Amino acid sequence: MLGLLIDAFVPHGPVVLGLDDTIELRCGKRIMAKGIYRDPVSSSDSPFVKASGLRWMS
């Protein structure tokens, strides 16, 4: 489907896509898709900071 849309609206030239993965900090027992991820904002090379929450891809 993405290929058809690109052919219809942008037949020539490059298509630039941007991706962002954001961790929404959530806590609680009733959140089903919650996971533990590396927090890229708080982490650096030496300290590894984990964040519990939902990871959204946009």
C-alpha positions as CSV (number, residue, x, y, z in Angstrom):
1,M,0.0,0.0,0.0
2,L,2.8,2.4,0.8
3,G,4.4,1.7,-2.6
4,L,1.2,2.5,-4.4
5,L,0.9,5.8,-2.4
6,I,4.4,6.8,-3.2
7,D,4.0,6.0,-6.9
8,A,0.8,8.0,-7.0
9,F,1.9,11.1,-5.2
10,V,5.7,11.2,-5.6
11,P,6.7,9.4,-8.8
12,H,10.1,11.1,-9.0
13,G,12.6,12.0,-6.4
14,P,13.5,10.7,-2.9
15,V,11.0,10.1,-0.1
16,V,12.3,11.1,3.3
17,L,10.8,9.4,6.4
18,G,11.4,10.3,10.0
19,L,10.9,7.9,12.9
20,D,10.6,8.6,16.6
21,D,10.3,6.1,19.4
22,T,9.0,7.8,22.5
23,I,8.6,6.2,25.9
24,E,5.5,7.2,27.7
25,L,6.2,6.8,31.4
26,R,3.4,4.7,32.8
27,C,3.1,2.6,35.9
28,G,0.3,0.3,37.2
29,K,-0.7,-3.4,37.1
30,R,-3.5,-2.9,34.5
31,I,-1.3,-1.6,31.7
32,M,-0.9,-4.6,29.4
33,A,1.7,-3.4,26.9
34,K,4.1,-1.9,29.4
35,G,7.8,-2.8,29.2
36,I,11.2,-1.8,30.5
37,Y,13.3,0.1,28.0
38,R,16.6,2.0,28.0
39,D,15.8,5.7,28.5
40,P,17.9,7.5,25.8
41,V,17.4,10.9,27.4
42,S,18.6,10.0,30.9
43,S,21.3,7.4,29.8
44,S,24.8,8.2,28.7
45,D,27.8,6.0,27.9
46,S,28.4,4.7,31.4
47,P,25.1,4.8,33.4
48,F,22.4,2.7,31.9
49,V,19.0,4.1,33.0
50,K,15.9,2.0,32.6
51,A,12.3,3.4,32.2
52,S,9.1,1.5,32.6
53,G,6.3,2.5,30.3
54,L,4.8,2.3,26.8
55,R,7.0,2.6,23.7
56,W,5.3,4.5,20.8
57,M,6.6,4.5,17.3
58,S,5.5,7.5,15.2
